Amino acid sequence: MGQFTNGSIREDNNIFIFPKDLELTNKDLLEFINYHRQNMANKYRKKLDRYKGKAPKNTVESQSLLKKNNLIVDMPKYLVDTLNGFFVGIPPTLKIDDKDKNAAFQ
């Protein structure tokens, strides 16, 4: 648990909580920001790298030569973009290369 002057954080889902009867000051806000940078930002950075399709860092000591050959599939980005588009009203596009079959499919 982080050391905060006025606020707190729930351990089960990492929600920052601040009492509604107190005024949120710059000091309080900086405490929340610093806690996030120290304890949570690395987790989100790894998820962003997977979303962008960046290869995980490989070291010679930890993996053999066969395990170092990674095929990067941009599936997380595809899934997130498709689902976000679907929920804001953009349906997914499905196509077949053959024009006649595509017309029948549509």
Secondary structure, 3 states (H helix, E strand, C coil): CCCCCCCEECCCCCCEECCCCCCCCHHHHHHHHHHHHHHCHHHHHHHHHHHHCCCCCCCCCCCCHHHHCCCCCCHHHHHHHHHHHHHCCCCCCCCCCCHHHHHHHC
